[in-house]
Amino acid sequence: MKTHTTNYTNTFIEVAEDSPALSAQVPPVKEGKLTIANMQFDLISKHPYQYTSDDILFMCHAQKLDLSPGELKAEREKLFSKGQACLRASPLSKRYGWGTHHNAEGKVALVAMESDNYRKLAADQKLGHTRAMRSKRA
């Protein structure tokens, strides 16, 4: 079975051009429920450079479905048997002002758009650069 990946290496995903954020914001909990943005934010902010994009997307998927430990391996194979939206489609970069830096091992960290580190990474010519997907068509 073919597996797809959402992982990037040595890449900086910048905030979407049409993001309404003026600075990075913690995504709000909506109606007492964690959103995908909340789950992604918690995982990446508490564990910078510990997880790949695939790991993050799968852990959020598993949490949302409330999977048991015995279901994880088969569900991960099933999920990545089809293409998945990468972190360029994450609300963190589209709406909430967070860039994502993917290091040489593909591990991810959040970078606040107003930070010196964001400016440094955005100017780093050794990195691949892309932007988060726009929310609206141009």
KOLMIMI-137361 format. One record per residue: residue in one letter; x, y, z of N, C-alpha, C in turn. Coordinates in Angstrom, 3 decimals. Atoms other than C-alpha are relative to their C-alpha. Example, Ala and Ser with C-alpha at 12.3 -4.5 7.8 and 13.67 -1.06 7.14 Angstrom:
<pts>
pt res a | n.px 0.890 | n.py -1.190 | n.pz 0.000 | ca.px 12.300 | ca.py -4.500 | ca.pz 7.800 | c.px 0.900 | c.py 1.200 | c.pz 0.000
pt res s | n.px -0.820 | n.py -1.190 | n.pz -0.060 | ca.px 13.670 | ca.py -1.060 | ca.pz 7.140 | c.px -0.770 | c.py 1.090 | c.pz 0.730
</pts>
This chain:
<pts>
pt res m | n.px 0.845 | n.py -1.181 | n.pz 0.000 | ca.px 0.000 | ca.py 0.000 | ca.pz 0.000 | c.px 0.893 | c.py 1.248 | c.pz 0.000
pt res k | n.px -0.764 | n.py -1.236 | n.pz 0.083 | ca.px 1.347 | ca.py 3.414 | ca.pz -0.961 | c.px -0.344 | c.py 0.887 | c.pz 1.193
pt res t | n.px 0.259 | n.py -0.949 | n.pz -1.080 | ca.px 1.771 | ca.py 5.875 | ca.pz 1.872 | c.px 0.370 | c.py 1.401 | c.pz -0.464
pt res h | n.px -0.212 | n.py -1.413 | n.pz 0.317 | ca.px 1.556 | ca.py 9.630 | ca.pz 1.525 | c.px 0.573 | c.py 0.677 | c.pz 1.240
pt res t | n.px -0.542 | n.py -0.734 | n.pz -1.140 | ca.px 3.312 | ca.py 12.165 | ca.pz 3.721 | c.px -0.304 | c.py 1.486 | c.pz -0.144
pt res t | n.px 0.177 | n.py -1.452 | n.pz -0.034 | ca.px 2.768 | ca.py 15.765 | ca.pz 4.748 | c.px 1.265 | c.py 0.677 | c.pz 0.525
pt res n | n.px -1.216 | n.py -0.522 | n.pz -0.623 | ca.px 6.293 | ca.py 16.172 | ca.pz 6.112 | c.px 0.796 | c.py 0.901 | c.pz -0.939
pt res y | n.px -0.953 | n.py -0.877 | n.pz 0.673 | ca.px 8.599 | ca.py 18.993 | ca.pz 5.074 | c.px 1.320 | c.py -0.119 | c.pz 0.760
pt res t | n.px -1.291 | n.py -0.101 | n.pz -0.683 | ca.px 12.318 | ca.py 19.243 | ca.pz 5.842 | c.px 0.649 | c.py 1.319 | c.pz -0.405
pt res n | n.px -0.710 | n.py -1.266 | n.pz 0.229 | ca.px 14.411 | ca.py 22.400 | ca.pz 6.154 | c.px -0.888 | c.py 1.027 | c.pz -0.705
pt res t | n.px 0.990 | n.py -0.881 | n.pz 0.631 | ca.px 11.346 | ca.py 24.499 | ca.pz 5.354 | c.px -0.655 | c.py 0.883 | c.pz 1.052
pt res f | n.px 0.754 | n.py -0.917 | n.pz -0.844 | ca.px 9.626 | ca.py 27.525 | ca.pz 6.842 | c.px -1.307 | c.py 0.318 | c.pz -0.698
pt res i | n.px 1.333 | n.py -0.329 | n.pz 0.518 | ca.px 5.881 | ca.py 27.843 | ca.pz 6.295 | c.px -0.421 | c.py 1.306 | c.pz 0.662
pt res e | n.px 0.357 | n.py -1.319 | n.pz -0.496 | ca.px 4.991 | ca.py 31.501 | ca.pz 6.633 | c.px -1.518 | c.py 0.138 | c.pz 0.106
pt res v | n.px 1.422 | n.py -0.277 | n.pz -0.202 | ca.px 1.628 | ca.py 32.870 | ca.pz 7.728 | c.px -0.639 | c.py 0.370 | c.pz -1.341
pt res a | n.px 0.735 | n.py -0.278 | n.pz 1.239 | ca.px -0.984 | ca.py 33.108 | ca.pz 4.958 | c.px -0.079 | c.py 1.501 | c.pz -0.256
pt res e | n.px 0.069 | n.py -1.414 | n.pz 0.385 | ca.px -1.067 | ca.py 36.380 | ca.pz 3.034 | c.px -1.285 | c.py 0.667 | c.pz 0.478
pt res d | n.px 1.284 | n.py -0.596 | n.pz -0.386 | ca.px -4.739 | ca.py 36.897 | ca.pz 3.941 | c.px -0.385 | c.py -0.296 | c.pz 1.451
pt res s | n.px 0.285 | n.py 0.250 | n.pz -1.419 | ca.px -4.429 | ca.py 35.972 | ca.pz 7.619 | c.px -0.444 | c.py 1.302 | c.pz 0.663
pt res p | n.px 0.443 | n.py -1.206 | n.pz -0.703 | ca.px -6.371 | ca.py 38.420 | ca.pz 9.805 | c.px 0.860 | c.py 0.328 | c.pz 1.223
pt res a | n.px -0.797 | n.py -0.190 | n.pz -1.215 | ca.px -3.809 | ca.py 38.033 | ca.pz 12.625 | c.px 1.041 | c.py 1.100 | c.pz -0.183
pt res l | n.px -1.048 | n.py -1.001 | n.pz -0.033 | ca.px -1.567 | ca.py 40.957 | ca.pz 13.498 | c.px 1.161 | c.py -0.478 | c.pz 0.863
pt res s | n.px -1.011 | n.py 0.668 | n.pz -0.818 | ca.px 0.315 | ca.py 38.813 | ca.pz 16.016 | c.px -0.528 | c.py -1.405 | c.pz 0.286
pt res a | n.px 0.394 | n.py 1.384 | n.pz -0.273 | ca.px 0.282 | ca.py 35.147 | ca.pz 17.012 | c.px -0.962 | c.py -0.056 | c.pz 1.184
pt res q | n.px 1.020 | n.py 0.143 | n.pz -1.035 | ca.px -2.715 | ca.py 34.105 | ca.pz 19.089 | c.px -0.195 | c.py -1.470 | c.pz 0.319
pt res v | n.px 0.372 | n.py 1.355 | n.pz -0.379 | ca.px -3.564 | ca.py 30.991 | ca.pz 21.062 | c.px -1.429 | c.py -0.205 | c.pz -0.505
pt res p | n.px 1.358 | n.py 0.215 | n.pz 0.517 | ca.px -6.604 | ca.py 29.498 | ca.pz 19.288 | c.px -1.002 | c.py -0.166 | c.pz 1.141
pt res p | n.px 0.994 | n.py 0.125 | n.pz -1.064 | ca.px -9.740 | ca.py 29.867 | ca.pz 21.409 | c.px -0.719 | c.py -1.357 | c.pz -0.055
pt res v | n.px 0.823 | n.py 1.208 | n.pz -0.081 | ca.px -11.658 | ca.py 26.806 | ca.pz 22.600 | c.px -1.415 | c.py 0.420 | c.pz -0.369
pt res k | n.px 1.342 | n.py -0.367 | n.pz 0.457 | ca.px -15.072 | ca.py 26.833 | ca.pz 20.910 | c.px -1.046 | c.py -0.918 | c.pz 0.603
pt res e | n.px 1.118 | n.py 0.729 | n.pz -0.591 | ca.px -18.212 | ca.py 25.798 | ca.pz 22.739 | c.px 0.467 | c.py -1.128 | c.pz 0.912
pt res g | n.px -0.512 | n.py 0.976 | n.pz -0.942 | ca.px -16.143 | ca.py 23.946 | ca.pz 25.339 | c.px 0.704 | c.py -1.187 | c.pz -0.625
pt res k | n.px -0.647 | n.py 1.119 | n.pz 0.688 | ca.px -14.623 | ca.py 21.655 | ca.pz 22.698 | c.px 1.317 | c.py 0.459 | c.pz -0.600
pt res l | n.px -1.273 | n.py -0.299 | n.pz 0.647 | ca.px -11.044 | ca.py 21.504 | ca.pz 21.490 | c.px -0.177 | c.py -0.089 | c.pz -1.510
pt res t | n.px 0.015 | n.py 0.006 | n.pz 1.461 | ca.px -10.697 | ca.py 22.384 | ca.pz 17.822 | c.px 1.314 | c.py -0.624 | c.pz -0.491
pt res i | n.px -1.256 | n.py 0.479 | n.pz 0.585 | ca.px -8.046 | ca.py 21.025 | ca.pz 15.453 | c.px 1.111 | c.py 1.003 | c.pz 0.298
pt res a | n.px -1.000 | n.py -1.039 | n.pz -0.290 | ca.px -6.237 | ca.py 24.357 | ca.pz 15.939 | c.px 0.496 | c.py -0.119 | c.pz 1.442
pt res n | n.px -0.407 | n.py 0.167 | n.pz -1.402 | ca.px -6.245 | ca.py 23.834 | ca.pz 19.742 | c.px 0.906 | c.py -1.209 | c.pz 0.173
pt res m | n.px -0.781 | n.py 1.232 | n.pz -0.126 | ca.px -4.954 | ca.py 20.280 | ca.pz 19.425 | c.px 1.389 | c.py 0.170 | c.pz -0.609
pt res q | n.px -1.290 | n.py -0.209 | n.pz 0.653 | ca.px -2.219 | ca.py 21.242 | ca.pz 16.960 | c.px 0.864 | c.py 0.957 | c.pz 0.825
pt res f | n.px -0.748 | n.py -0.975 | n.pz -0.797 | ca.px -1.201 | ca.py 24.253 | ca.pz 19.062 | c.px 0.585 | c.py -0.660 | c.pz 1.249
pt res d | n.px -0.467 | n.py 0.650 | n.pz -1.231 | ca.px -0.974 | ca.py 22.184 | ca.pz 22.262 | c.px 1.163 | c.py -0.945 | c.pz -0.285
pt res l | n.px -1.058 | n.py 0.964 | n.pz 0.318 | ca.px 1.106 | ca.py 19.441 | ca.pz 20.636 | c.px 1.305 | c.py 0.684 | c.pz -0.388
pt res i | n.px -1.230 | n.py -0.617 | n.pz 0.514 | ca.px 3.558 | ca.py 21.704 | ca.pz 18.835 | c.px 0.622 | c.py 0.941 | c.pz 1.024
pt res s | n.px -0.562 | n.py -0.973 | n.pz -0.948 | ca.px 3.922 | ca.py 24.408 | ca.pz 21.490 | c.px 0.613 | c.py -0.681 | c.pz 1.214
pt res k | n.px -0.533 | n.py 0.709 | n.pz -1.172 | ca.px 4.506 | ca.py 21.907 | ca.pz 24.309 | c.px 1.158 | c.py -0.927 | c.pz -0.356
pt res h | n.px -1.034 | n.py 0.950 | n.pz 0.429 | ca.px 6.837 | ca.py 19.708 | ca.pz 22.233 | c.px 0.688 | c.py 0.490 | c.pz -1.280
pt res p | n.px -0.644 | n.py -0.495 | n.pz 1.227 | ca.px 8.811 | ca.py 21.882 | ca.pz 19.768 | c.px 1.088 | c.py -0.956 | c.pz -0.491
pt res y | n.px -0.975 | n.py 0.865 | n.pz 0.679 | ca.px 10.892 | ca.py 19.862 | ca.pz 17.305 | c.px -0.007 | c.py -1.440 | c.pz 0.509
pt res q | n.px 0.114 | n.py 1.393 | n.pz -0.445 | ca.px 9.623 | ca.py 16.594 | ca.pz 18.753 | c.px -0.789 | c.py -0.837 | c.pz -1.006
pt res y | n.px 0.887 | n.py 0.744 | n.pz 0.893 | ca.px 7.008 | ca.py 15.625 | ca.pz 16.131 | c.px 0.091 | c.py 0.511 | c.pz -1.433
pt res t | n.px 0.115 | n.py -0.389 | n.pz 1.410 | ca.px 6.752 | ca.py 15.617 | ca.pz 12.348 | c.px -1.434 | c.py 0.442 | c.pz -0.263
pt res s | n.px 1.349 | n.py -0.376 | n.pz 0.423 | ca.px 3.765 | ca.py 17.011 | ca.pz 10.505 | c.px -0.919 | c.py -1.218 | c.pz -0.009
pt res d | n.px 0.817 | n.py 1.222 | n.pz 0.012 | ca.px 2.504 | ca.py 13.451 | ca.pz 9.934 | c.px -0.397 | c.py -0.406 | c.pz 1.418
pt res d | n.px 0.289 | n.py 0.357 | n.pz -1.394 | ca.px 2.775 | ca.py 12.752 | ca.pz 13.682 | c.px -1.100 | c.py 0.896 | c.pz 0.568
pt res i | n.px 0.956 | n.py -0.970 | n.pz -0.548 | ca.px 0.851 | ca.py 15.912 | ca.pz 14.568 | c.px -1.393 | c.py -0.236 | c.pz -0.578
pt res l | n.px 1.305 | n.py 0.218 | n.pz 0.628 | ca.px -1.918 | ca.py 15.339 | ca.pz 12.036 | c.px -0.630 | c.py -1.299 | c.pz 0.477
pt res f | n.px 0.560 | n.py 1.268 | n.pz -0.454 | ca.px -2.300 | ca.py 11.722 | ca.pz 13.098 | c.px -0.437 | c.py 0.066 | c.pz 1.467
pt res m | n.px 0.388 | n.py -0.076 | n.pz -1.413 | ca.px -2.333 | ca.py 12.468 | ca.pz 16.841 | c.px -1.296 | c.py 0.785 | c.pz 0.174
pt res c | n.px 1.256 | n.py -0.768 | n.pz -0.066 | ca.px -5.057 | ca.py 15.080 | ca.pz 16.314 | c.px -1.160 | c.py -0.844 | c.pz -0.517
pt res h | n.px 1.014 | n.py 0.898 | n.pz 0.577 | ca.px -7.012 | ca.py 12.611 | ca.pz 14.148 | c.px -0.396 | c.py -1.059 | c.pz 1.027
pt res a | n.px 0.253 | n.py 1.053 | n.pz -0.988 | ca.px -6.666 | ca.py 9.884 | ca.pz 16.795 | c.px -0.740 | c.py 0.554 | c.pz 1.211
pt res q | n.px 0.668 | n.py -0.620 | n.pz -1.146 | ca.px -7.695 | ca.py 12.266 | ca.pz 19.588 | c.px -1.462 | c.py 0.298 | c.pz -0.336
pt res k | n.px 1.362 | n.py -0.334 | n.pz 0.415 | ca.px -10.745 | ca.py 13.414 | ca.pz 17.648 | c.px -0.896 | c.py -1.242 | c.pz -0.055
pt res l | n.px 0.757 | n.py 1.255 | n.pz 0.097 | ca.px -11.816 | ca.py 9.792 | ca.pz 17.019 | c.px 0.014 | c.py -0.797 | c.pz 1.293
pt res d | n.px -0.124 | n.py 0.691 | n.pz -1.284 | ca.px -10.892 | ca.py 8.763 | ca.pz 20.595 | c.px 0.420 | c.py -1.462 | c.pz -0.202
pt res l | n.px -0.470 | n.py 1.347 | n.pz 0.320 | ca.px -8.948 | ca.py 5.759 | ca.pz 19.300 | c.px 0.692 | c.py -0.646 | c.pz 1.194
pt res s | n.px -0.707 | n.py 0.759 | n.pz -1.031 | ca.px -7.681 | ca.py 3.041 | ca.pz 21.619 | c.px 1.412 | c.py -0.278 | c.pz -0.490
pt res p | n.px -1.371 | n.py 0.288 | n.pz 0.423 | ca.px -3.959 | ca.py 2.181 | ca.pz 21.618 | c.px 0.085 | c.py -1.127 | c.pz -1.041
pt res g | n.px -0.015 | n.py 1.108 | n.pz 0.947 | ca.px -4.729 | ca.py -1.027 | ca.pz 19.713 | c.px -0.439 | c.py 0.374 | c.pz -1.409
pt res e | n.px 0.502 | n.py -0.434 | n.pz 1.305 | ca.px -6.363 | ca.py 0.893 | ca.pz 16.862 | c.px 0.969 | c.py 0.926 | c.pz -0.746
pt res l | n.px -0.842 | n.py -1.061 | n.pz 0.549 | ca.px -3.532 | ca.py 3.376 | ca.pz 16.260 | c.px 0.755 | c.py -0.393 | c.pz -1.265
pt res k | n.px -0.841 | n.py 0.368 | n.pz 1.149 | ca.px -1.247 | ca.py 1.481 | ca.pz 13.857 | c.px -0.832 | c.py -0.130 | c.pz -1.273
pt res a | n.px 0.842 | n.py 0.218 | n.pz 1.183 | ca.px -4.017 | ca.py 0.385 | ca.pz 11.469 | c.px -0.626 | c.py 1.312 | c.pz -0.468
pt res e | n.px 0.635 | n.py -1.268 | n.pz 0.372 | ca.px -5.703 | ca.py 3.805 | ca.pz 11.562 | c.px 1.011 | c.py 0.958 | c.pz -0.630
pt res r | n.px -1.039 | n.py -0.853 | n.pz 0.608 | ca.px -2.417 | ca.py 5.600 | ca.pz 10.810 | c.px 0.259 | c.py -0.439 | c.pz -1.441
pt res e | n.px -0.199 | n.py 0.508 | n.pz 1.358 | ca.px -1.845 | ca.py 3.331 | ca.pz 7.790 | c.px -1.166 | c.py 0.388 | c.pz -0.901
pt res k | n.px 1.197 | n.py -0.353 | n.pz 0.772 | ca.px -5.413 | ca.py 3.965 | ca.pz 6.651 | c.px 0.001 | c.py 1.504 | c.pz -0.338
pt res l | n.px 0.021 | n.py -1.446 | n.pz 0.213 | ca.px -5.133 | ca.py 7.750 | ca.pz 7.086 | c.px 0.996 | c.py 0.417 | c.pz -1.082
pt res f | n.px -1.034 | n.py -0.426 | n.pz 0.943 | ca.px -1.889 | ca.py 8.071 | ca.pz 5.130 | c.px 0.042 | c.py -0.848 | c.pz -1.270
pt res s | n.px 0.126 | n.py 0.704 | n.pz 1.284 | ca.px -2.979 | ca.py 5.668 | ca.pz 2.398 | c.px -0.564 | c.py 0.950 | c.pz -1.057
pt res k | n.px 0.506 | n.py -1.054 | n.pz 0.885 | ca.px -4.630 | ca.py 8.787 | ca.pz 0.926 | c.px 0.756 | c.py 1.283 | c.pz 0.339
pt res g | n.px -0.621 | n.py -1.284 | n.pz -0.266 | ca.px -3.205 | ca.py 12.269 | ca.pz 0.601 | c.px -0.769 | c.py 0.764 | c.pz 1.069
pt res q | n.px 0.602 | n.py -0.808 | n.pz -1.059 | ca.px -3.857 | ca.py 14.585 | ca.pz 3.560 | c.px 0.452 | c.py 1.448 | c.pz -0.152
pt res a | n.px -0.396 | n.py -1.415 | n.pz -0.007 | ca.px -3.811 | ca.py 18.355 | ca.pz 3.907 | c.px 1.179 | c.py 0.168 | c.pz 0.962
pt res c | n.px -1.190 | n.py -0.201 | n.pz -0.826 | ca.px -0.429 | ca.py 19.449 | ca.pz 5.267 | c.px -0.212 | c.py 1.199 | c.pz 0.932
pt res l | n.px 0.123 | n.py -1.122 | n.pz -0.930 | ca.px 0.275 | ca.py 22.119 | ca.pz 7.879 | c.px -0.152 | c.py 1.352 | c.pz -0.692
pt res r | n.px 0.304 | n.py -1.243 | n.pz 0.724 | ca.px 0.003 | ca.py 24.771 | ca.pz 5.141 | c.px -1.487 | c.py 0.319 | c.pz 0.090
pt res a | n.px 1.446 | n.py -0.193 | n.pz -0.108 | ca.px -3.749 | ca.py 24.264 | ca.pz 5.579 | c.px -0.455 | c.py 0.174 | c.pz 1.455
pt res s | n.px 0.342 | n.py -0.118 | n.pz -1.417 | ca.px -3.614 | ca.py 24.546 | ca.pz 9.386 | c.px -0.535 | c.py 1.381 | c.pz 0.329
pt res p | n.px 0.485 | n.py -1.307 | n.pz -0.459 | ca.px -5.661 | ca.py 27.298 | ca.pz 11.017 | c.px 1.073 | c.py 0.776 | c.pz 0.774
pt res l | n.px -1.056 | n.py -0.711 | n.pz -0.726 | ca.px -2.527 | ca.py 28.097 | ca.pz 13.052 | c.px 0.699 | c.py 0.997 | c.pz -0.915
pt res s | n.px -0.688 | n.py -0.888 | n.pz 0.954 | ca.px -0.877 | ca.py 29.579 | ca.pz 9.943 | c.px -0.964 | c.py 0.798 | c.pz -0.865
pt res k | n.px 0.976 | n.py -0.725 | n.pz 0.825 | ca.px -4.037 | ca.py 30.625 | ca.pz 8.106 | c.px -0.701 | c.py 1.105 | c.pz 0.791
pt res r | n.px 0.849 | n.py -0.898 | n.pz -0.769 | ca.px -5.840 | ca.py 32.383 | ca.pz 10.937 | c.px 0.663 | c.py 0.608 | c.pz 1.242
pt res y | n.px -0.458 | n.py -0.387 | n.pz -1.336 | ca.px -3.834 | ca.py 32.587 | ca.pz 14.170 | c.px 1.423 | c.py 0.554 | c.pz 0.084
pt res g | n.px -1.272 | n.py -0.710 | n.pz -0.013 | ca.px -0.464 | ca.py 34.066 | ca.pz 13.137 | c.px 1.236 | c.py -0.804 | c.pz 0.366
pt res w | n.px -1.155 | n.py 0.845 | n.pz -0.314 | ca.px 1.898 | ca.py 31.120 | ca.pz 13.588 | c.px 0.636 | c.py -0.541 | c.pz -1.269
pt res g | n.px -0.766 | n.py 0.678 | n.pz 1.029 | ca.px 4.601 | ca.py 30.115 | ca.pz 11.140 | c.px 0.433 | c.py -1.347 | c.pz 0.556
pt res t | n.px -0.538 | n.py 1.274 | n.pz -0.473 | ca.px 5.950 | ca.py 26.576 | ca.pz 11.290 | c.px 1.364 | c.py -0.239 | c.pz -0.641
pt res h | n.px -1.345 | n.py 0.338 | n.pz 0.471 | ca.px 9.621 | ca.py 25.701 | ca.pz 11.027 | c.px 0.157 | c.py -1.510 | c.pz 0.074
pt res h | n.px -0.215 | n.py 1.447 | n.pz 0.111 | ca.px 10.409 | ca.py 22.162 | ca.pz 9.864 | c.px 1.499 | c.py -0.196 | c.pz -0.152
pt res n | n.px -1.456 | n.py 0.128 | n.pz 0.015 | ca.px 14.000 | ca.py 21.190 | ca.pz 10.681 | c.px 0.471 | c.py -1.127 | c.pz -0.933
pt res a | n.px -0.585 | n.py 0.995 | n.pz 0.906 | ca.px 16.345 | ca.py 18.759 | ca.pz 8.886 | c.px -0.619 | c.py -1.388 | c.pz 0.180
pt res e | n.px 0.658 | n.py 1.290 | n.pz -0.247 | ca.px 14.582 | ca.py 15.774 | ca.pz 10.517 | c.px -1.499 | c.py 0.061 | c.pz -0.260
pt res g | n.px 1.428 | n.py -0.148 | n.pz 0.248 | ca.px 11.152 | ca.py 17.149 | ca.pz 9.595 | c.px -0.806 | c.py 0.294 | c.pz 1.249
pt res k | n.px 0.695 | n.py -0.301 | n.pz -1.256 | ca.px 10.327 | ca.py 18.009 | ca.pz 13.222 | c.px -0.424 | c.py 1.470 | c.pz -0.011
pt res v | n.px 0.670 | n.py -1.296 | n.pz 0.145 | ca.px 8.090 | ca.py 21.054 | ca.pz 13.681 | c.px 0.024 | c.py 0.827 | c.pz 1.293
pt res a | n.px 0.163 | n.py -0.958 | n.pz -1.102 | ca.px 8.093 | ca.py 24.150 | ca.pz 15.912 | c.px -0.817 | c.py 1.180 | c.pz -0.502
pt res l | n.px 0.774 | n.py -1.202 | n.pz 0.313 | ca.px 5.766 | ca.py 27.151 | ca.pz 16.010 | c.px 0.873 | c.py 1.237 | c.pz 0.144
pt res v | n.px -0.740 | n.py -1.254 | n.pz -0.049 | ca.px 7.115 | ca.py 30.636 | ca.pz 15.350 | c.px -1.006 | c.py 1.142 | c.pz -0.128
pt res a | n.px 0.945 | n.py -1.121 | n.pz -0.010 | ca.px 5.085 | ca.py 33.729 | ca.pz 16.277 | c.px 0.368 | c.py 1.017 | c.pz -1.070
pt res m | n.px -0.250 | n.py -0.878 | n.pz 1.146 | ca.px 4.717 | ca.py 36.083 | ca.pz 13.302 | c.px 0.662 | c.py 1.323 | c.pz 0.362
pt res e | n.px -0.571 | n.py -1.281 | n.pz -0.405 | ca.px 5.800 | ca.py 39.133 | ca.pz 15.310 | c.px 1.401 | c.py -0.155 | c.pz 0.601
pt res s | n.px -1.262 | n.py 0.260 | n.pz -0.688 | ca.px 8.977 | ca.py 37.508 | ca.pz 16.657 | c.px 1.227 | c.py 0.245 | c.pz -0.884
pt res d | n.px -1.282 | n.py -0.133 | n.pz 0.698 | ca.px 12.613 | ca.py 38.124 | ca.pz 15.740 | c.px 0.344 | c.py -1.315 | c.pz -0.702
pt res n | n.px -0.294 | n.py 1.304 | n.pz 0.594 | ca.px 12.924 | ca.py 34.388 | ca.pz 15.076 | c.px -0.765 | c.py -0.181 | c.pz -1.318
pt res y | n.px 0.786 | n.py 0.084 | n.pz 1.236 | ca.px 10.134 | ca.py 34.606 | ca.pz 12.460 | c.px 0.704 | c.py 0.780 | c.pz -1.116
pt res r | n.px -0.683 | n.py -0.831 | n.pz 0.997 | ca.px 11.933 | ca.py 37.444 | ca.pz 10.652 | c.px 1.296 | c.py -0.668 | c.pz -0.461
pt res k | n.px -1.257 | n.py 0.679 | n.pz 0.323 | ca.px 15.209 | ca.py 35.510 | ca.pz 10.822 | c.px -0.257 | c.py -1.205 | c.pz -0.909
pt res l | n.px 0.309 | n.py 1.176 | n.pz 0.816 | ca.px 13.661 | ca.py 32.305 | ca.pz 9.432 | c.px -0.538 | c.py 0.399 | c.pz -1.377
pt res a | n.px 0.564 | n.py -0.457 | n.pz 1.275 | ca.px 11.735 | ca.py 34.208 | ca.pz 6.741 | c.px 1.093 | c.py 0.495 | c.pz -0.954
pt res a | n.px -1.097 | n.py -0.515 | n.pz 0.826 | ca.px 15.044 | ca.py 35.703 | ca.pz 5.511 | c.px 1.082 | c.py -1.052 | c.pz -0.276
pt res d | n.px -1.036 | n.py 1.032 | n.pz 0.119 | ca.px 17.059 | ca.py 32.440 | ca.pz 5.744 | c.px -0.060 | c.py -0.668 | c.pz -1.371
pt res q | n.px -0.039 | n.py 0.536 | n.pz 1.364 | ca.px 18.028 | ca.py 31.512 | ca.pz 2.176 | c.px 0.351 | c.py -1.481 | c.pz -0.053
pt res k | n.px -0.330 | n.py 1.430 | n.pz -0.032 | ca.px 19.162 | ca.py 28.030 | ca.pz 3.272 | c.px -1.250 | c.py -0.857 | c.pz 0.167
pt res l | n.px 1.264 | n.py 0.719 | n.pz -0.204 | ca.px 15.552 | ca.py 27.067 | ca.pz 4.023 | c.px -0.867 | c.py 0.073 | c.pz -1.244
pt res g | n.px 1.077 | n.py -0.101 | n.pz 0.971 | ca.px 12.767 | ca.py 26.220 | ca.pz 1.638 | c.px -1.066 | c.py 0.901 | c.pz 0.602
pt res h | n.px 1.031 | n.py -0.917 | n.pz -0.501 | ca.px 9.963 | ca.py 28.768 | ca.pz 1.901 | c.px -1.298 | c.py -0.231 | c.pz -0.752
pt res t | n.px 1.332 | n.py 0.034 | n.pz 0.583 | ca.px 6.253 | ca.py 28.519 | ca.pz 1.327 | c.px -0.918 | c.py 0.730 | c.pz 0.963
pt res r | n.px 0.976 | n.py -0.670 | n.pz -0.860 | ca.px 3.180 | ca.py 30.237 | ca.pz 2.687 | c.px -1.143 | c.py -0.949 | c.pz 0.295
pt res a | n.px 1.233 | n.py 0.729 | n.pz -0.294 | ca.px 0.146 | ca.py 28.826 | ca.pz 4.381 | c.px -1.013 | c.py 0.326 | c.pz -1.081
pt res m | n.px 1.020 | n.py -0.201 | n.pz 1.019 | ca.px -2.819 | ca.py 28.466 | ca.pz 2.078 | c.px -0.902 | c.py 1.176 | c.pz 0.373
pt res r | n.px 0.924 | n.py -1.120 | n.pz -0.204 | ca.px -5.042 | ca.py 31.478 | ca.pz 1.640 | c.px -1.363 | c.py -0.550 | c.pz 0.412
pt res s | n.px 1.354 | n.py 0.380 | n.pz -0.395 | ca.px -8.496 | ca.py 31.348 | ca.pz 3.194 | c.px -0.992 | c.py 0.266 | c.pz -1.138
pt res k | n.px 0.884 | n.py -0.376 | n.pz 1.097 | ca.px -10.081 | ca.py 33.040 | ca.pz 0.203 | c.px 0.781 | c.py -0.059 | c.pz -1.312
pt res r | n.px -0.645 | n.py -0.013 | n.pz 1.312 | ca.px -9.352 | ca.py 32.730 | ca.pz -3.495 | c.px 0.427 | c.py 1.410 | c.pz -0.354
pt res a | n.px -0.524 | n.py -1.312 | n.pz 0.385 | ca.px -7.299 | ca.py 35.562 | ca.pz -4.924 | c.px -0.898 | c.py 0.662 | c.pz -1.030
</pts>
